[in-house]
Amino acid sequence: MIKLYGFTISNYFNMVKMALIEKGIDYEFVETQPSQDQDYLAKSPMGKVPCIETDQGFISEANVILEYLDDLGTGPALMPVDPFERARVRELMKEIELYIELPARTCFAEAFFGGSVSDEVKDTARANLTKGVACLKRNGKFAPYVAGDTLTCADIVFLYSVSLAGACAKRVLGMDLTAELPEAKKLAELLNSRESAKQVAADQKA
Ligand SMILES: N[C@@H](CCC(=O)N[C@@H](CS)C(=O)NCC(=O)O)C(=O)O
């Protein structure tokens, strides 16, 4: 059985958890904090969560894990079959992580952990987030899912990245991240109404 390492507050962890639930794959939860200990680095080479343990070994990086789970072939597909459409889903996942999640993360210390970040960092984050959201508006289909008419891995990344980045942007930058992207609000509602997302949210709350 797959073991899922991480903790329920982690948005990246929750992406993998939602995918496991969507696909109906049994897993064992191993509560784990990120760590630079040699033991954990042997599992997750950057010491980050999530990672999963399979019969063949460990895999880290959330969107790689999402695709691996889909490749197992159990449950509903979360990636298109067509190579071009698959690439489009990967493109969206990468854009969301690089241009929305990561700029927002530069302000997480102030948003969520009682720290503070400089005005310079905030200005850079604001500029990068504005570009990242414009990219998502330009490239997302929202029909109603981010890559088209079917739920894909990109929706899972979207749900847990854009919501957290939005909360961070509001708190630290006074910015409504999706003000220009009402489609994103609708999609988040749609995704949050799925049983998988409800379960993830309930576990997070607990
Ligand atoms: N690119 C990684 C990012 C994972 C990540 O940043 N996880 C956070 C927890 S939400 C973490 O482990 N942070 C500790 C660290 O960066 O050392 C992925 O896709 O899984």
The ligand as a Gaussian input file, in Angstrom:
#p B3LYP/6-31G(d) Opt

LIG

0 1
 N        7.915000      21.577000      -5.040000
 C        7.516000      20.825000      -3.874000
 C        7.180000      21.800000      -2.756000
 C        6.736000      21.121000      -1.464000
 C        6.835000      22.082000      -0.303000
 O        7.356000      23.198000      -0.407000
 N        6.338000      21.618000       0.819000
 C        6.467000      22.410000       2.003000
 C        5.312000      22.135000       2.947000
 S        3.800000      22.791000       2.255000
 C        7.749000      22.022000       2.697000
 O        8.085000      20.859000       2.765000
 N        8.479000      23.016000       3.180000
 C        9.710000      22.817000       3.879000
 C       10.908000      23.243000       3.098000
 O       10.751000      23.948000       2.079000
 O       12.014000      22.886000       3.474000
 C        6.352000      19.904000      -4.220000
 O        5.756000      20.095000      -5.283000
 O        6.052000      18.949000      -3.490000

